[in-house]
Amino acid sequence: MSEGETRAGRTWADEVAQILRGSKIDAAQGELNWPEALEQLRARAGDGPYTGRQRQPWQATIADLTHAASQLGPAVRQQLEPRLSELLAALAPPPNASAADRIARAARLADELLTQADSGQLLPAAWRDLLGSVRNCAGFDALDGRRELLQVLLQRSQHQADRLCRQLSGVMRDDAVSVQRAQMRLGDLDVAAPLRDSVGSAAGWSAQARADLCERLVAAQPLAAHHVVWHAFRRAAISKMVEEYGPVTLYDGEWLRGNLLNDGPFKSALPAEVTADDSFFPAEMLPEGKDVVIARVDLGSGARADAPADSRVLVHSLVLAAAFPKDRHGWELYNGYIHSADGSCGWEVFRLLDEDIEAQMPYGPLDVTARRLSEMAPRVAPHLSSGLADLSGVVDAIGWWKASGVQPPYASVLLDVRILETVAGMVCGLGQTWYGYLDAYHKSGWVRRSMSTELFRVVWHARDDVHWWSPQEQEAVITIHDKLLRHGSWESSVDMAEVIAALPALAAALPGHTLQHRRTAAAAHRISTPERVRAWYTELENRWTRTLGRLRLVRNALAHGGPVTAAAVASVAPVVHQLTGQALLFSLTAFTEGTAAVDGHEAYRGRSDVWARDCLSANATYKP
């Protein structure tokens, strides 16, 4: 079935296909999934018992693990027993100084559970949990969690997760080509039918038969191939046209492009993946310039979940090790690559960091604080002479905040927390910690913003994938969507009161068995009664506690050389960056209004706390 074709009788299989094909619908992030929580526990187990300064990181680690375990589907949980129950029992109560044996047992169980996750044994169970969530009308967050776990388990077992999920999506849509290729992959067919006879047509399989075929696909061994990846550097040079360093071969960029694109005299000496008659190598994509060096990384044969990421580590390590410390700036690695696997090419366009606004400020889509800070400039100007001493500390911190936005997560977390320490000192005095300041002044506001953000996303994504729907469905949804959403010069916005009133109509207009309908119905349900609003508030309040605990763990580990995982750092970096920008905005606002630094923070806390009390009252309705 082609992408533009609509189907009258939409079923649960279509919704499974939608969530697998990489829908743009985004869910709330910031939590650790099951394998990530296990890795955090494994790191923590080697750093001492639950005593003294180790109490807080243990509390954060156990909270993340317990939450991740609670989100597992029934089929996966069954596969994890009895180790899962033994692990949770080993951590309850938390292991103190006399519980070295329980820490060792927890570490051993975490290792065994991670091995199970990496082996692919859990994949059939994860697939069944995903199907069960769709068929049993689970909430949107639960369904998205099942999808994320399936993709994580595919990645960890060396499957090319995105590619396989697209194939699974095609099978669930009953696409004849996808079904045929799946059968070829599993050995059910020896010869494929001509594509011209299959493209755009349905295979005619039942929904359950398609689901069974997909389960066999996820249980199959990952595909092995000969992986070669091409990268590019700017501000680089080599002493010869070609230099080899083990699996890495460096080429002068102009020499390589000349031979490939202009049939140069040395073209025949280049690797087969770029010169073979049946090669689809996109040589014209390679960057141009006298200071460009092209790197070819031969990863050999095998199954690799993300060959470009693996090769990037190799080539970057080679160049950094060779250049450090004499070359202070170093070669500049382009984002992008060309990946050849047994002659089949995939690629991502080569670009530099400063060529991509979102890469330059990765948290921009999450945070409009940068725009609001820019709007402050005219209000700051009158104070530049008289209040220079008072203003300099805030302005310096704003500069740090902007710098942290383009840093890797490890560096950005440290810099953002340093800014929070400065703000906490100005607002609360020297006796308050940065995390105490966050909990006191920002918790209720963060919960409030999280609720509003989810309702905004419901509207924003309402018309995603409309090309799969009937014209009548498209018209009904687009009419409501366009009425609610307003586009400004900097950002899009909605009137939350209008959104709340329109949610039932939007849910009714959205076609059944779509992620948009599931998400909209879930949002409408959450704010339908005071009891459900309180439950949503409590859910987000608990997430705040876990996130703040993990942030403390990450910051202290980075500052003092403790154990920390990349996933934990990545999960808190955008959160602390947003909170830090907001804290600076309150301080700058207070200065421009001629009031004490604490006043803006107190006003924000007061408004947020009043809203929280209303939210938690016995008979109040939800107000944004």
C-alpha positions, 0 to 999 in steps of 0.5 A, spaced: 500 500 500 502 506 498 504 512 502 498 516 500 493 511 500 488 511 505 484 505 508 477 505 510 477 500 516 483 502 520 485 496 525 490 496 531 495 493 526 495 500 523 497 503 529 503 499 530 505 500 523 505 508 525 509 507 531 514 503 528 515 507 522 518 513 526 512 517 527 514 525 529 510 524 535 514 525 541 513 523 548 516 526 554 523 524 555 528 524 561 527 518 564 532 512 564 530 505 560 531 499 563 538 497 560 540 504 562 538 504 569 541 497 570 548 500 567 547 506 572 546 501 578 552 497 575 556 503 576 554 505 582 555 498 585 563 499 585 563 506 588 561 504 596 555 502 600 549 506 602 553 511 607 555 518 608 556 522 601 554 515 598 547 515 600 544 520 595 547 517 589 544 510 591 537 513 593 537 516 585 540 510 582 535 505 586 529 510 584 531 510 577 531 502 577 525 501 581 521 506 576 524 503 570 522 496 572 515 498 574 514 500 566 516 493 563 511 490 560 508 483 562 512 479 557 518 482 558 517 481 566 516 474 565 522 473 561 526 477 567 524 473 573 527 470 578 533 475 577 528 481 577 525 480 583 532 478 586 535 484 584 529 489 587 530 485 594 537 486 594 536 493 594 530 493 599 532 496 604 538 500 601 545 497 602 549 500 608 556 499 610 555 492 613 551 490 606 557 488 602 554 481 600 548 485 598 551 490 593 555 484 590 549 480 589 546 486 586 552 487 581 552 480 579 544 480 577 545 487 574 550 484 569 546 478 568 540 482 566 544 486 562 547 480 558 540 478 557 538 485 554 544 485 549 543 477 547 536 479 543 533 474 548 528 479 550 526 481 543 520 477 542 517 478 549 518 486 547 514 485 541 509 482 544 508 487 549 508 492 544 502 489 541 499 488 547 499 495 549 496 497 542 490 492 543 489 493 550 488 500 549 494 502 554 495 510 555 500 513 550 506 514 555 506 506 556 505 505 549 511 509 547 515 506 553 514 499 549 516 502 543 523 505 546 524 499 549 524 494 543 528 499 539 533 499 545 533 492 545 534 491 538 540 496 538 543 493 543 543 486 540 546 489 534 540 490 529 540 496 525 534 498 529 531 504 525 532 500 518 528 494 522 523 498 525 521 501 518 521 494 515 516 491 521 512 497 519 511 495 512 509 488 514 504 491 519 501 495 513 500 489 509 505 492 504 506 486 499 514 488 498 515 489 505 512 482 507 516 479 501 522 481 503 521 479 510 520 472 507 526 472 503 530 474 510 527 469 514 528 463 508 521 462 507 522 464 499 527 463 495 525 467 489 522 474 490 517 476 485 518 482 480 517 489 484 513 492 478 508 486 480 508 488 488 509 495 489 503 499 492 499 493 493 497 489 499 500 482 501 493 480 503 495 477 510 491 477 516 493 482 522 495 476 526 499 473 521 503 479 519 504 480 527 507 473 527 511 474 521 514 480 525 515 477 531 520 472 527 523 478 524 525 481 531 527 474 533 532 473 527 539 474 528 542 481 526 544 481 519 552 481 518 555 485 512 562 488 510 561 495 513 565 501 510 564 508 513 566 515 510 567 521 514 570 528 512 574 533 516 575 541 515 582 545 517 586 538 515 591 536 511 596 530 510 603 529 507 601 525 501 595 524 497 593 517 501 595 515 508 593 508 511 593 507 519 590 500 520 583 500 518 583 508 517 585 511 510 586 518 509 585 521 502 586 528 500 579 531 499 581 535 492 585 529 490 579 524 491 574 528 488 578 529 482 579 521 481 572 519 483 568 525 479 572 526 473 575 519 472 582 521 474 588 517 473 588 513 480 580 512 480 582 504 479 586 504 485 580 506 489 576 501 493 571 497 490 565 500 494 566 507 490 568 504 483 564 498 482 559 499 476 553 497 480 556 502 486 551 507 488 556 511 492 554 518 492 561 521 491 558 528 489 556 529 497 563 529 499 565 536 502 569 540 497 575 545 499 583 545 499 583 544 507 578 537 506 581 530 508 576 524 507 577 518 512 575 511 510 574 507 516 573 499 514 570 496 520 570 489 517 564 484 517 559 483 522 553 485 525 553 492 527 547 496 530 550 503 528 556 503 524 557 510 523 557 511 530 563 506 531 567 508 525 566 516 528 569 514 534 575 510 531 577 516 526 576 521 531 580 518 536 586 517 531 586 524 529 585 527 536 591 522 539 595 524 533 594 532 534 594 533 541 597 537 545 600 541 539 594 542 535 590 546 539 584 547 535 585 540 531 581 538 525 574 539 525 570 533 523 564 534 519 557 531 521 554 526 516 557 520 513 557 515 507 556 508 509 557 502 505 554 495 507 555 490 502 555 495 496 548 498 499 549 505 501 546 510 506 548 517 508 547 523 512 549 529 509 555 532 511 555 539 515 559 543 520 556 545 527 555 552 525 551 550 519 546 547 523 542 552 528 539 546 532 546 543 532 549 549 534 543 550 540 541 543 541 536 545 546 533 551 542 526 547 540 525 545 548 526 552 550 524 559 548 528 562 554 534 565 549 528 569 545 526 572 552 533 574 554 534 577 547 528 581 548 531 584 555 536 588 552 532 594 551 530 594 558 537 593 560 540 598 557 538 604 562 542 600 567 548 599 564 552 605 567 549 606 574 548 598 575 554 596 572 557 592 578 550 589 580 549 587 573 556 584 571 555 577 575 548 576 571 551 578 565 557 573 566 552 568 567 548 569 561 554 568 557 556 562 561 549 559 559 549 561 552 556 557 552 553 551 555 548 550 550 553 548 545 557 544 549 557 536 550 552 534 555 558 532 560 561 539 560 554 543 559 551 540 566 557 542 570 557 549 567 549 550 568 550 547 575 555 552 576 551 558 574 545 555 579 550 555 584 551 563 583 544 564 582 542 560 589 547 564 592 544 571 590 537 569 592 538 564 598 544 566 601 550 562 602 547 557 606 542 554 600 545 549 595 543 549 588 539 543 588 535 546 594 534 552 591 531 548 585 526 544 589 524 550 593 523 555 587 522 551 581 518 544 582 511 547 582 513 551 576 516 545 572 510 541 573 505 546 571 510 547 565 510 539 563 503 539 563 502 545 559 507 542 554 504 536 553 497 539 551 501 543 546 504 537 543 497 534 543 495 540 538 502 540 535 502 533 532 494 532 531 495 533 524 501 529 523 501 523 518 494 526 515 496 523 508 494 516 511 487 519 513 480 520 509 479 527 506 473 527 511 478 526 517 483 530 514 479 536 514 475 535 520 482 535 524 486 540 520 480 545 522 481 544 529 488 544 529 489 550 525 484 554 529 488 552 536 495 553 533 498 560 532 504 562 529 509 567 531 515 570 528 519 566 534 515 560 536 508 557 535 503 558 541 496 556 543 491 559 548 491 553 553 483 555 555 481 554 548 485 547 548 482 544 554 475 546 551 477 543 544 480 536 547 474 532 546 472 535 539 479 534 537 479 526 540 472 525 537 475 528 530 481 524 530 481 517 527 481 511 531 487 506 531 492 512 531 497 515 535 494 522 535 487 519 537 490 515 543 494 521 545 489 526 545 484 521 549 489 520 554 490 528 555 483 529 555 482 523 560 487 526 565 484 533 566 477 530 566 476 530 574 480 533 580 482 526 582 485 525 575 488 532 575 491 530 582 494 523 579 497 527 573 500 532 578 503 526 583 506 523 577 510 529 574 512 531 581 515 524 582 519 524 575 521 531 578 524 528 584 527 522 580 530 527 575 533 532 580 536 526 584 539 524 578 542 531 576 545 531 583 548 524 582 551 526 575 554 533 577 557 530 583 560 524 579 563 529 574 566 534 579 569 529 583 571 523 579 565 518 581 562 513 576 557 516 571 553 513 565 552 517 558 545 515 558 544 519 565 548 525 563 544 526 557 537 525 560 539 531 565 542 536 560 536 539 557 533 539 563 538 543 567 539 547 561 532 550 561 532 551 569 538 555 569 536 559 563 529 560 567 533 562 573 537 567 570 531 570 566 528 571 573 534 575 576 535 579 570 528 581 570 529 583 577 535 587 576 531 591 570 525 593 575 530 595 580 528 590 585 532 585 589 534 579 585 530 574 590 524 578 588 523 575 581 524 568 584 519 569 589 514 572 585 515 565 580 514 561 586 508 564 589 504 564 582 507 556 581 505 554 589 498 557 588 497 554 582 499 547 585 494 548 591 489 549 586 491 543 582 491 539 588 484 541 591 479 537 592 474 540 587 478 544 582 478 543 575 485 543 571 487 550 569 493 551 565 
